[in-house]
C-alpha cells in the first residue's frame, strides 16, 4: 500500500487512499471514467502509472514497463511475464527484452538466453564468475561466495557437492555416479532443485532413476560432456544462477499478477497476458510516451490526481478511444453505449469460456458436496488457493446460478441472494437441497 501511495510511511491514508475509501464506503463503483473500469480500479490504475521501485540507482515503474511491452508486442506469454518482464529495469534492457520476445517468437532465442544475457552483465556476477574460474580448490566457502544467496549463504552449500558429482559423472559415467548426481541435486533447496532435475534427468522420479540408472540421464547436456575445467566452471556458473533466477522469479509471479490486476486493465487467460479492450485502445494512443516516464519517480504518488497531472501526454479524449476501437477491433462505435456493449460481450465470452473449461456441471456438483463436508484443501486445489473457502463458496454459487438461469446476463448479487434465500427456505432440508434441486437444474 505504501508503494502504491495508498498509505504513507506512517501507515496513514493518503489523498489517494481516502478517495479509495470513499468509494468503498459509498458503494459507488460506477464506470464513469475514460477506461470504463470500476472507479476503485481506476484509482489503482492511476496509482500504478505513478508507482515506482528503486533498482540499484534507477527508478522503475513496473506497470508502465508492462504497458510499453504489451503495446509493442500485443500480448505476452505467462512465461515471458514471469521471467522477462522483471528484467526490464532500464530503457536499454526494456528494448532488449522486447527484441528477445520477438526473437523467441521466431525461434531464434529462448527465455533462458534472455535471462543469462541480462544477469551475466551485472558486475557482481562477473566478479563471482571470475572468482570461480581462478580458484583451484572448490569448497563450501567458495561456493557460498559465488552463490550470492540473498537469504542465507548456507543454502548454497549443497552446490559444492553438486559441482564435484557433476565432475565425477563426466569422468566416470555409470549407474552409480548417476544416482550420486541425483542425490546431490536432491539436496538443493527450493524450486531450483526441480530445474536441475528437469535439466539433467529424463524423469524426476527417484524410482525411475534407480530402475533405469544412467539411461535416465540426459547425456547430451553440455555440463555432462565438457572436459575442459574452465569451460565446465563457466557452464556450471551459468546454470547455477539461471536456475536460481528462475526460481526467484517464479516466487514473484503471483504477487506481480495481483499487483497489476488491481487496475482491472490486464487479462490473464490461457497462459497469455494482454490488455482488456479499452485499456488496449488507450495505450495504443499513448505508447510513444511510455518509455519517457517508465524510469522516473512521480512526485505526486500520494495524490488522487487527474491523468494530465501524471503526465500531459497520457491524456486522451473519448473520441480518440472510439476511433482506435474501430481501428483495432473493426467495430462501429458511434457512442459510449456501442463500446460498452462490445466490451460486455467480450467479457461474457471470457466468463463462459472459463466456466465451460473449468466448471462443468459435474465439477460444480462435486464442489457443493465438498463445501458441505468442508473438504477445504480439495476445494482450494480445484478452484484456487488464493482465497478462503467462504469466499470461494460465494463465487461458485454465483457460477451455479448463472448456469441455472440459462446464463442470463446481468444477474446481480441481489438477485442471486434472493434466489438462494428462497431455495434455502424451501421445505427441502438445506443439506439435501443442492443434491436434489441443483443436480436436477444442472
C-alpha beads as a LAMMPS data file, in Angstrom:
LAMMPS data file: protein, C-alpha beads

442 atoms
441 bonds

1 atom types
1 bond types

-500.0 500.0 xlo xhi
-500.0 500.0 ylo yhi
-500.0 500.0 zlo zhi

Masses

1 110.0

Atoms # bond

1 1 1 0.000 0.000 0.000
2 1 1 2.921 2.344 0.679
3 1 1 4.455 1.558 -2.715
4 1 1 1.112 2.284 -4.373
5 1 1 0.732 5.566 -2.493
6 1 1 -2.479 4.451 -0.760
7 1 1 -0.918 4.951 2.685
8 1 1 2.198 6.859 3.681
9 1 1 5.255 5.643 5.576
10 1 1 3.365 6.102 8.849
11 1 1 0.548 3.869 7.559
12 1 1 -1.899 6.755 7.360
13 1 1 -4.238 7.196 4.412
14 1 1 -3.035 9.480 1.658
15 1 1 -5.254 11.581 -0.591
16 1 1 -5.445 8.628 -3.000
17 1 1 -6.206 6.288 -0.097
18 1 1 -9.043 8.498 1.151
19 1 1 -10.533 8.600 -2.346
20 1 1 -10.418 4.800 -2.458
21 1 1 -12.039 4.556 0.976
22 1 1 -14.798 6.969 -0.044
23 1 1 -15.690 4.733 -2.990
24 1 1 -15.826 1.674 -0.747
25 1 1 -17.972 3.422 1.854
26 1 1 -20.407 4.853 -0.704
27 1 1 -20.577 1.671 -2.767
28 1 1 -20.244 3.778 -5.898
29 1 1 -18.233 1.518 -8.186
30 1 1 -19.588 3.047 -11.382
31 1 1 -17.504 3.106 -14.566
32 1 1 -17.723 6.804 -15.409
33 1 1 -14.035 7.167 -16.254
34 1 1 -12.136 7.181 -19.535
35 1 1 -11.345 3.444 -19.371
36 1 1 -14.851 2.389 -18.286
37 1 1 -13.475 0.327 -15.399
38 1 1 -14.853 0.424 -11.807
39 1 1 -13.895 3.682 -10.127
40 1 1 -11.847 1.984 -7.421
41 1 1 -9.898 0.148 -10.132
42 1 1 -9.371 3.475 -11.903
43 1 1 -7.684 4.859 -8.794
44 1 1 -5.423 1.796 -8.670
45 1 1 -4.740 2.298 -12.371
46 1 1 -3.583 5.870 -11.811
47 1 1 -1.516 4.835 -8.802
48 1 1 0.152 2.068 -10.818
49 1 1 1.045 4.569 -13.522
50 1 1 2.890 6.603 -10.862
51 1 1 4.229 3.819 -8.651
52 1 1 7.941 3.034 -8.930
53 1 1 10.576 0.945 -7.193
54 1 1 14.268 1.646 -6.833
55 1 1 16.622 -0.817 -8.542
56 1 1 20.259 -0.029 -7.840
57 1 1 20.304 3.677 -8.806
58 1 1 17.322 3.712 -11.177
59 1 1 13.598 4.110 -10.551
60 1 1 11.375 1.674 -12.426
61 1 1 7.620 1.974 -12.908
62 1 1 6.684 -1.720 -13.419
63 1 1 3.176 -1.111 -14.736
64 1 1 4.387 1.418 -17.293
65 1 1 7.105 -1.006 -18.419
66 1 1 4.476 -3.723 -18.862
67 1 1 2.257 -1.270 -20.752
68 1 1 5.101 -0.434 -23.114
69 1 1 5.935 -4.085 -23.772
70 1 1 2.284 -5.007 -24.380
71 1 1 1.895 -2.007 -26.669
72 1 1 4.877 -3.214 -28.697
73 1 1 4.089 -6.948 -28.682
74 1 1 0.299 -7.131 -28.335
75 1 1 0.339 -9.883 -25.735
76 1 1 2.969 -11.886 -23.881
77 1 1 3.004 -15.416 -22.570
78 1 1 2.832 -16.301 -18.898
79 1 1 6.496 -17.344 -19.084
80 1 1 7.520 -14.047 -20.665
81 1 1 5.580 -12.183 -17.979
82 1 1 7.193 -14.270 -15.234
83 1 1 10.814 -14.363 -16.362
84 1 1 11.414 -11.446 -18.737
85 1 1 9.281 -8.523 -17.551
86 1 1 11.151 -8.217 -14.204
87 1 1 14.442 -7.954 -16.128
88 1 1 13.322 -4.727 -17.826
89 1 1 14.990 -2.470 -15.276
90 1 1 16.068 0.381 -17.574
91 1 1 15.334 1.691 -21.047
92 1 1 18.086 -0.279 -22.781
93 1 1 17.129 -3.586 -21.155
94 1 1 13.419 -2.987 -21.792
95 1 1 14.023 -2.532 -25.512
96 1 1 16.265 -5.591 -25.474
97 1 1 13.557 -7.651 -23.754
98 1 1 11.101 -6.623 -26.479
99 1 1 13.605 -7.770 -29.106
100 1 1 14.194 -11.020 -27.233
101 1 1 10.463 -11.747 -27.142
102 1 1 10.281 -11.187 -30.898
103 1 1 13.286 -13.475 -31.374
104 1 1 11.695 -16.138 -29.168
105 1 1 8.545 -15.999 -31.295
106 1 1 10.726 -16.590 -34.363
107 1 1 12.619 -19.451 -32.665
108 1 1 15.898 -17.539 -32.751
109 1 1 16.252 -17.369 -28.960
110 1 1 14.892 -18.801 -25.721
111 1 1 13.769 -17.319 -22.438
112 1 1 16.870 -18.838 -20.826
113 1 1 19.043 -16.987 -23.339
114 1 1 17.438 -13.697 -22.354
115 1 1 17.844 -14.317 -18.608
116 1 1 21.503 -15.318 -18.947
117 1 1 22.195 -12.335 -21.193
118 1 1 20.861 -9.851 -18.645
119 1 1 22.253 -11.274 -15.413
120 1 1 25.679 -12.022 -16.900
121 1 1 26.202 -8.284 -17.428
122 1 1 25.845 -7.464 -13.751
123 1 1 29.140 -6.554 -12.157
124 1 1 28.730 -8.756 -9.080
125 1 1 28.028 -11.801 -11.274
126 1 1 31.100 -11.109 -13.373
127 1 1 33.239 -10.861 -10.244
128 1 1 31.805 -14.091 -8.835
129 1 1 32.374 -15.930 -12.111
130 1 1 35.984 -14.738 -12.230
131 1 1 36.494 -15.936 -8.654
132 1 1 35.236 -19.429 -9.541
133 1 1 37.408 -19.683 -12.649
134 1 1 40.564 -18.517 -10.911
135 1 1 40.209 -20.703 -7.788
136 1 1 41.652 -24.201 -7.947
137 1 1 40.058 -25.627 -4.782
138 1 1 36.267 -25.787 -4.983
139 1 1 34.871 -25.988 -1.451
140 1 1 31.816 -24.886 0.552
141 1 1 33.258 -21.453 1.307
142 1 1 33.899 -20.634 -2.346
143 1 1 30.504 -21.903 -3.481
144 1 1 28.766 -19.801 -0.823
145 1 1 30.741 -16.785 -2.031
146 1 1 29.848 -17.182 -5.706
147 1 1 26.251 -18.254 -4.974
148 1 1 25.376 -14.833 -3.513
149 1 1 22.284 -16.177 -1.764
150 1 1 20.132 -13.281 -0.578
151 1 1 18.590 -15.164 2.361
152 1 1 21.473 -17.129 3.808
153 1 1 24.633 -18.350 2.144
154 1 1 24.304 -21.705 3.910
155 1 1 21.528 -22.552 1.435
156 1 1 24.224 -22.738 -1.258
157 1 1 26.414 -25.351 0.474
158 1 1 24.811 -28.297 -1.451
159 1 1 26.073 -26.797 -4.712
160 1 1 29.628 -27.732 -3.750
161 1 1 28.630 -31.389 -3.684
162 1 1 26.744 -30.941 -6.967
163 1 1 29.836 -29.434 -8.591
164 1 1 32.016 -32.406 -7.624
165 1 1 29.419 -35.055 -8.532
166 1 1 28.985 -33.458 -11.949
167 1 1 32.743 -33.653 -12.479
168 1 1 32.737 -37.257 -11.259
169 1 1 29.968 -38.188 -13.676
170 1 1 31.902 -36.556 -16.524
171 1 1 34.937 -38.668 -15.688
172 1 1 33.099 -41.920 -14.920
173 1 1 29.558 -42.000 -16.282
174 1 1 27.790 -45.082 -14.893
175 1 1 24.742 -46.092 -12.869
176 1 1 26.422 -45.333 -9.546
177 1 1 27.562 -41.824 -10.480
178 1 1 24.116 -41.169 -11.985
179 1 1 22.489 -41.990 -8.628
180 1 1 25.085 -39.869 -6.816
181 1 1 24.252 -36.994 -9.155
182 1 1 20.543 -37.336 -8.407
183 1 1 21.249 -37.389 -4.670
184 1 1 23.366 -34.251 -4.945
185 1 1 20.611 -32.399 -6.804
186 1 1 18.097 -33.580 -4.216
187 1 1 19.944 -31.642 -1.518
188 1 1 19.354 -28.298 -3.270
189 1 1 16.601 -26.225 -1.682
190 1 1 13.611 -24.604 -3.315
191 1 1 12.421 -24.705 -6.920
192 1 1 15.994 -24.608 -8.196
193 1 1 16.143 -28.303 -7.324
194 1 1 13.318 -29.012 -9.776
195 1 1 15.037 -27.030 -12.526
196 1 1 18.264 -29.003 -12.082
197 1 1 16.376 -32.310 -12.122
198 1 1 14.421 -31.418 -15.247
199 1 1 17.623 -30.272 -16.937
200 1 1 19.736 -33.334 -16.090
201 1 1 17.251 -36.212 -15.990
202 1 1 14.552 -37.639 -18.237
203 1 1 12.393 -38.269 -15.170
204 1 1 12.471 -36.568 -11.771
205 1 1 11.318 -39.814 -10.103
206 1 1 13.864 -41.462 -7.829
207 1 1 12.294 -44.853 -8.520
208 1 1 12.705 -44.348 -12.256
209 1 1 16.359 -43.454 -11.790
210 1 1 17.045 -46.459 -9.568
211 1 1 15.371 -48.677 -12.172
212 1 1 16.998 -47.280 -15.315
213 1 1 20.248 -45.841 -13.908
214 1 1 22.367 -43.891 -16.374
215 1 1 19.711 -44.224 -19.066
216 1 1 17.657 -41.669 -17.145
217 1 1 20.404 -39.046 -17.518
218 1 1 20.266 -36.565 -20.407
219 1 1 23.741 -37.306 -21.691
220 1 1 23.649 -34.588 -24.369
221 1 1 23.746 -31.710 -21.901
222 1 1 26.926 -29.618 -22.137
223 1 1 27.556 -29.714 -18.395
224 1 1 27.811 -33.531 -18.624
225 1 1 30.208 -33.638 -21.555
226 1 1 32.652 -30.758 -21.047
227 1 1 36.166 -31.977 -20.315
228 1 1 37.932 -28.633 -20.077
229 1 1 37.790 -27.383 -16.480
230 1 1 37.461 -23.683 -17.313
231 1 1 34.617 -24.336 -19.736
232 1 1 32.977 -26.595 -17.139
233 1 1 33.167 -23.870 -14.497
234 1 1 31.613 -21.348 -16.868
235 1 1 28.743 -23.711 -17.680
236 1 1 28.205 -24.592 -14.016
237 1 1 28.120 -20.926 -13.026
238 1 1 25.649 -20.131 -15.802
239 1 1 23.245 -22.911 -14.807
240 1 1 23.630 -22.173 -11.110
241 1 1 22.420 -18.599 -11.488
242 1 1 19.956 -19.277 -14.300
243 1 1 18.016 -21.763 -12.184
244 1 1 18.255 -19.618 -9.064
245 1 1 16.955 -16.621 -11.017
246 1 1 14.041 -18.593 -12.480
247 1 1 13.199 -19.968 -9.045
248 1 1 13.098 -16.458 -7.581
249 1 1 11.037 -15.104 -10.477
250 1 1 8.583 -17.996 -10.086
251 1 1 8.023 -16.939 -6.488
252 1 1 7.103 -13.405 -7.544
253 1 1 4.701 -14.346 -10.348
254 1 1 1.565 -14.434 -8.228
255 1 1 2.440 -11.212 -6.397
256 1 1 3.114 -9.385 -9.662
257 1 1 -0.123 -10.709 -11.132
258 1 1 -2.145 -9.479 -8.150
259 1 1 -0.350 -6.146 -8.264
260 1 1 -1.287 -5.469 -11.882
261 1 1 -4.808 -6.877 -11.643
262 1 1 -5.833 -4.236 -9.114
263 1 1 -6.194 -1.898 -12.111
264 1 1 -8.750 -4.170 -13.825
265 1 1 -6.958 -3.457 -17.099
266 1 1 -4.907 -6.646 -17.580
267 1 1 -6.304 -10.028 -18.611
268 1 1 -4.552 -13.244 -17.559
269 1 1 -6.107 -16.044 -19.597
270 1 1 -4.933 -19.251 -21.283
271 1 1 -1.325 -18.581 -20.214
272 1 1 -1.440 -15.217 -22.016
273 1 1 -1.230 -11.692 -20.631
274 1 1 -2.837 -8.815 -22.513
275 1 1 -4.766 -5.589 -22.064
276 1 1 -8.536 -5.534 -21.875
277 1 1 -10.255 -3.837 -24.819
278 1 1 -10.462 -0.174 -23.789
279 1 1 -7.089 -0.142 -21.965
280 1 1 -5.564 -1.647 -25.106
281 1 1 -7.012 1.199 -27.153
282 1 1 -5.817 3.708 -24.592
283 1 1 -2.210 2.520 -24.539
284 1 1 -2.133 2.255 -28.316
285 1 1 -2.751 6.014 -28.273
286 1 1 -0.136 6.938 -25.647
287 1 1 2.561 4.304 -26.195
288 1 1 5.080 6.796 -27.616
289 1 1 5.434 8.495 -24.228
290 1 1 5.679 5.388 -22.065
291 1 1 9.451 4.895 -22.138
292 1 1 9.909 8.571 -21.279
293 1 1 8.236 8.104 -17.902
294 1 1 8.941 4.414 -17.236
295 1 1 12.207 5.051 -15.396
296 1 1 11.419 8.143 -13.384
297 1 1 9.873 8.805 -9.989
298 1 1 6.499 10.548 -9.762
299 1 1 6.317 13.475 -7.354
300 1 1 2.558 13.180 -6.833
301 1 1 2.239 9.473 -5.953
302 1 1 0.074 10.099 -2.899
303 1 1 -2.364 12.424 -4.687
304 1 1 -5.573 11.327 -6.374
305 1 1 -4.782 13.470 -9.387
306 1 1 -6.067 13.701 -12.937
307 1 1 -4.355 11.836 -15.769
308 1 1 -2.964 15.068 -17.150
309 1 1 -1.218 15.702 -13.830
310 1 1 0.563 12.344 -14.027
311 1 1 1.863 13.172 -17.488
312 1 1 0.293 15.536 -20.009
313 1 1 0.833 13.047 -22.845
314 1 1 -1.329 10.469 -21.016
315 1 1 -4.466 12.496 -21.701
316 1 1 -6.755 11.176 -24.434
317 1 1 -10.312 12.016 -25.476
318 1 1 -13.291 9.726 -25.675
319 1 1 -13.460 10.357 -29.413
320 1 1 -9.867 9.167 -29.804
321 1 1 -10.735 5.952 -27.945
322 1 1 -13.767 5.374 -30.179
323 1 1 -11.666 5.789 -33.307
324 1 1 -8.938 3.487 -32.005
325 1 1 -11.513 0.821 -31.095
326 1 1 -12.844 0.908 -34.650
327 1 1 -9.302 0.676 -35.999
328 1 1 -8.132 -2.190 -33.747
329 1 1 -11.307 -4.267 -33.457
330 1 1 -13.252 -3.442 -36.593
331 1 1 -16.409 -2.445 -34.712
332 1 1 -18.515 0.602 -35.401
333 1 1 -18.524 2.921 -32.393
334 1 1 -20.913 5.869 -32.517
335 1 1 -21.448 6.321 -28.787
336 1 1 -20.293 5.102 -25.407
337 1 1 -23.156 2.585 -25.490
338 1 1 -21.637 0.891 -28.535
339 1 1 -18.265 0.386 -26.903
340 1 1 -19.820 -0.709 -23.583
341 1 1 -21.866 -3.341 -25.418
342 1 1 -18.765 -4.548 -27.242
343 1 1 -16.719 -4.732 -24.017
344 1 1 -19.517 -6.501 -22.144
345 1 1 -19.924 -9.057 -24.932
346 1 1 -16.204 -9.835 -24.855
347 1 1 -16.190 -10.152 -21.050
348 1 1 -19.099 -12.585 -21.090
349 1 1 -17.308 -14.624 -23.727
350 1 1 -14.309 -14.868 -21.380
351 1 1 -16.583 -15.795 -18.478
352 1 1 -18.328 -18.519 -20.471
353 1 1 -15.005 -19.872 -21.709
354 1 1 -13.765 -20.143 -18.131
355 1 1 -16.967 -21.865 -16.976
356 1 1 -17.003 -24.302 -19.890
357 1 1 -13.368 -25.295 -19.391
358 1 1 -13.050 -25.250 -15.590
359 1 1 -16.526 -25.529 -14.049
360 1 1 -18.561 -28.198 -15.774
361 1 1 -21.799 -29.382 -14.185
362 1 1 -20.078 -32.402 -12.596
363 1 1 -17.348 -30.219 -11.121
364 1 1 -19.889 -27.814 -9.604
365 1 1 -21.994 -30.571 -8.054
366 1 1 -18.862 -32.199 -6.592
367 1 1 -17.726 -28.857 -5.211
368 1 1 -21.036 -28.375 -3.399
369 1 1 -20.521 -31.757 -1.713
370 1 1 -17.039 -30.658 -0.705
371 1 1 -18.422 -27.428 0.770
372 1 1 -20.886 -29.411 2.884
373 1 1 -18.144 -31.740 4.107
374 1 1 -15.663 -28.849 4.450
375 1 1 -13.011 -30.534 2.345
376 1 1 -11.185 -27.213 2.224
377 1 1 -7.915 -28.480 0.774
378 1 1 -9.700 -30.259 -2.083
379 1 1 -11.804 -27.170 -2.804
380 1 1 -8.770 -24.905 -2.991
381 1 1 -6.861 -27.378 -5.158
382 1 1 -9.721 -27.312 -7.684
383 1 1 -10.553 -23.590 -7.601
384 1 1 -7.723 -21.520 -6.136
385 1 1 -5.525 -21.356 -3.055
386 1 1 -5.554 -17.552 -3.199
387 1 1 -8.914 -17.184 -1.422
388 1 1 -10.522 -18.646 1.690
389 1 1 -13.258 -21.237 1.344
390 1 1 -16.216 -18.953 2.264
391 1 1 -15.133 -16.553 -0.492
392 1 1 -14.752 -19.420 -2.948
393 1 1 -18.258 -20.586 -1.997
394 1 1 -19.699 -17.192 -2.984
395 1 1 -18.006 -17.336 -6.383
396 1 1 -19.044 -20.927 -7.047
397 1 1 -22.617 -20.161 -6.005
398 1 1 -22.674 -17.261 -8.452
399 1 1 -21.467 -19.539 -11.250
400 1 1 -24.087 -22.162 -10.341
401 1 1 -26.960 -19.699 -10.534
402 1 1 -25.587 -18.099 -13.652
403 1 1 -25.778 -21.511 -15.329
404 1 1 -29.188 -22.323 -13.827
405 1 1 -30.560 -19.001 -15.094
406 1 1 -29.663 -20.021 -18.637
407 1 1 -26.622 -17.771 -18.484
408 1 1 -28.704 -14.635 -18.281
409 1 1 -26.542 -11.566 -18.378
410 1 1 -26.543 -9.002 -15.576
411 1 1 -27.638 -11.470 -12.907
412 1 1 -26.805 -9.271 -9.914
413 1 1 -25.709 -10.374 -6.483
414 1 1 -29.008 -9.053 -5.076
415 1 1 -30.924 -11.336 -7.427
416 1 1 -28.559 -14.133 -6.535
417 1 1 -29.191 -13.623 -2.830
418 1 1 -32.968 -13.717 -3.184
419 1 1 -32.828 -16.825 -5.383
420 1 1 -30.611 -18.617 -2.894
421 1 1 -32.678 -17.437 0.113
422 1 1 -35.868 -18.733 -1.497
423 1 1 -34.328 -22.108 -2.231
424 1 1 -32.759 -22.329 1.212
425 1 1 -36.070 -21.605 2.961
426 1 1 -37.929 -24.247 0.975
427 1 1 -39.213 -27.404 2.605
428 1 1 -36.203 -29.327 1.360
429 1 1 -33.585 -29.736 4.055
430 1 1 -30.647 -27.410 3.307
431 1 1 -28.130 -30.232 3.180
432 1 1 -30.288 -32.049 0.633
433 1 1 -31.267 -29.005 -1.424
434 1 1 -28.193 -28.862 -3.609
435 1 1 -28.250 -32.633 -4.180
436 1 1 -31.849 -32.681 -5.470
437 1 1 -32.518 -29.205 -6.806
438 1 1 -29.068 -28.262 -8.037
439 1 1 -28.384 -31.602 -9.700
440 1 1 -31.750 -31.516 -11.451
441 1 1 -31.307 -27.964 -12.658
442 1 1 -27.780 -28.523 -13.920

Bonds

1 1 1 2
2 1 2 3
3 1 3 4
4 1 4 5
5 1 5 6
6 1 6 7
7 1 7 8
8 1 8 9
9 1 9 10
10 1 10 11
11 1 11 12
12 1 12 13
13 1 13 14
14 1 14 15
15 1 15 16
16 1 16 17
17 1 17 18
18 1 18 19
19 1 19 20
20 1 20 21
21 1 21 22
22 1 22 23
23 1 23 24
24 1 24 25
25 1 25 26
26 1 26 27
27 1 27 28
28 1 28 29
29 1 29 30
30 1 30 31
31 1 31 32
32 1 32 33
33 1 33 34
34 1 34 35
35 1 35 36
36 1 36 37
37 1 37 38
38 1 38 39
39 1 39 40
40 1 40 41
41 1 41 42
42 1 42 43
43 1 43 44
44 1 44 45
45 1 45 46
46 1 46 47
47 1 47 48
48 1 48 49
49 1 49 50
50 1 50 51
51 1 51 52
52 1 52 53
53 1 53 54
54 1 54 55
55 1 55 56
56 1 56 57
57 1 57 58
58 1 58 59
59 1 59 60
60 1 60 61
61 1 61 62
62 1 62 63
63 1 63 64
64 1 64 65
65 1 65 66
66 1 66 67
67 1 67 68
68 1 68 69
69 1 69 70
70 1 70 71
71 1 71 72
72 1 72 73
73 1 73 74
74 1 74 75
75 1 75 76
76 1 76 77
77 1 77 78
78 1 78 79
79 1 79 80
80 1 80 81
81 1 81 82
82 1 82 83
83 1 83 84
84 1 84 85
85 1 85 86
86 1 86 87
87 1 87 88
88 1 88 89
89 1 89 90
90 1 90 91
91 1 91 92
92 1 92 93
93 1 93 94
94 1 94 95
95 1 95 96
96 1 96 97
97 1 97 98
98 1 98 99
99 1 99 100
100 1 100 101
101 1 101 102
102 1 102 103
103 1 103 104
104 1 104 105
105 1 105 106
106 1 106 107
107 1 107 108
108 1 108 109
109 1 109 110
110 1 110 111
111 1 111 112
112 1 112 113
113 1 113 114
114 1 114 115
115 1 115 116
116 1 116 117
117 1 117 118
118 1 118 119
119 1 119 120
120 1 120 121
121 1 121 122
122 1 122 123
123 1 123 124
124 1 124 125
125 1 125 126
126 1 126 127
127 1 127 128
128 1 128 129
129 1 129 130
130 1 130 131
131 1 131 132
132 1 132 133
133 1 133 134
134 1 134 135
135 1 135 136
136 1 136 137
137 1 137 138
138 1 138 139
139 1 139 140
140 1 140 141
141 1 141 142
142 1 142 143
143 1 143 144
144 1 144 145
145 1 145 146
146 1 146 147
147 1 147 148
148 1 148 149
149 1 149 150
150 1 150 151
151 1 151 152
152 1 152 153
153 1 153 154
154 1 154 155
155 1 155 156
156 1 156 157
157 1 157 158
158 1 158 159
159 1 159 160
160 1 160 161
161 1 161 162
162 1 162 163
163 1 163 164
164 1 164 165
165 1 165 166
166 1 166 167
167 1 167 168
168 1 168 169
169 1 169 170
170 1 170 171
171 1 171 172
172 1 172 173
173 1 173 174
174 1 174 175
175 1 175 176
176 1 176 177
177 1 177 178
178 1 178 179
179 1 179 180
180 1 180 181
181 1 181 182
182 1 182 183
183 1 183 184
184 1 184 185
185 1 185 186
186 1 186 187
187 1 187 188
188 1 188 189
189 1 189 190
190 1 190 191
191 1 191 192
192 1 192 193
193 1 193 194
194 1 194 195
195 1 195 196
196 1 196 197
197 1 197 198
198 1 198 199
199 1 199 200
200 1 200 201
201 1 201 202
202 1 202 203
203 1 203 204
204 1 204 205
205 1 205 206
206 1 206 207
207 1 207 208
208 1 208 209
209 1 209 210
210 1 210 211
211 1 211 212
212 1 212 213
213 1 213 214
214 1 214 215
215 1 215 216
216 1 216 217
217 1 217 218
218 1 218 219
219 1 219 220
220 1 220 221
221 1 221 222
222 1 222 223
223 1 223 224
224 1 224 225
225 1 225 226
226 1 226 227
227 1 227 228
228 1 228 229
229 1 229 230
230 1 230 231
231 1 231 232
232 1 232 233
233 1 233 234
234 1 234 235
235 1 235 236
236 1 236 237
237 1 237 238
238 1 238 239
239 1 239 240
240 1 240 241
241 1 241 242
242 1 242 243
243 1 243 244
244 1 244 245
245 1 245 246
246 1 246 247
247 1 247 248
248 1 248 249
249 1 249 250
250 1 250 251
251 1 251 252
252 1 252 253
253 1 253 254
254 1 254 255
255 1 255 256
256 1 256 257
257 1 257 258
258 1 258 259
259 1 259 260
260 1 260 261
261 1 261 262
262 1 262 263
263 1 263 264
264 1 264 265
265 1 265 266
266 1 266 267
267 1 267 268
268 1 268 269
269 1 269 270
270 1 270 271
271 1 271 272
272 1 272 273
273 1 273 274
274 1 274 275
275 1 275 276
276 1 276 277
277 1 277 278
278 1 278 279
279 1 279 280
280 1 280 281
281 1 281 282
282 1 282 283
283 1 283 284
284 1 284 285
285 1 285 286
286 1 286 287
287 1 287 288
288 1 288 289
289 1 289 290
290 1 290 291
291 1 291 292
292 1 292 293
293 1 293 294
294 1 294 295
295 1 295 296
296 1 296 297
297 1 297 298
298 1 298 299
299 1 299 300
300 1 300 301
301 1 301 302
302 1 302 303
303 1 303 304
304 1 304 305
305 1 305 306
306 1 306 307
307 1 307 308
308 1 308 309
309 1 309 310
310 1 310 311
311 1 311 312
312 1 312 313
313 1 313 314
314 1 314 315
315 1 315 316
316 1 316 317
317 1 317 318
318 1 318 319
319 1 319 320
320 1 320 321
321 1 321 322
322 1 322 323
323 1 323 324
324 1 324 325
325 1 325 326
326 1 326 327
327 1 327 328
328 1 328 329
329 1 329 330
330 1 330 331
331 1 331 332
332 1 332 333
333 1 333 334
334 1 334 335
335 1 335 336
336 1 336 337
337 1 337 338
338 1 338 339
339 1 339 340
340 1 340 341
341 1 341 342
342 1 342 343
343 1 343 344
344 1 344 345
345 1 345 346
346 1 346 347
347 1 347 348
348 1 348 349
349 1 349 350
350 1 350 351
351 1 351 352
352 1 352 353
353 1 353 354
354 1 354 355
355 1 355 356
356 1 356 357
357 1 357 358
358 1 358 359
359 1 359 360
360 1 360 361
361 1 361 362
362 1 362 363
363 1 363 364
364 1 364 365
365 1 365 366
366 1 366 367
367 1 367 368
368 1 368 369
369 1 369 370
370 1 370 371
371 1 371 372
372 1 372 373
373 1 373 374
374 1 374 375
375 1 375 376
376 1 376 377
377 1 377 378
378 1 378 379
379 1 379 380
380 1 380 381
381 1 381 382
382 1 382 383
383 1 383 384
384 1 384 385
385 1 385 386
386 1 386 387
387 1 387 388
388 1 388 389
389 1 389 390
390 1 390 391
391 1 391 392
392 1 392 393
393 1 393 394
394 1 394 395
395 1 395 396
396 1 396 397
397 1 397 398
398 1 398 399
399 1 399 400
400 1 400 401
401 1 401 402
402 1 402 403
403 1 403 404
404 1 404 405
405 1 405 406
406 1 406 407
407 1 407 408
408 1 408 409
409 1 409 410
410 1 410 411
411 1 411 412
412 1 412 413
413 1 413 414
414 1 414 415
415 1 415 416
416 1 416 417
417 1 417 418
418 1 418 419
419 1 419 420
420 1 420 421
421 1 421 422
422 1 422 423
423 1 423 424
424 1 424 425
425 1 425 426
426 1 426 427
427 1 427 428
428 1 428 429
429 1 429 430
430 1 430 431
431 1 431 432
432 1 432 433
433 1 433 434
434 1 434 435
435 1 435 436
436 1 436 437
437 1 437 438
438 1 438 439
439 1 439 440
440 1 440 441
441 1 441 442
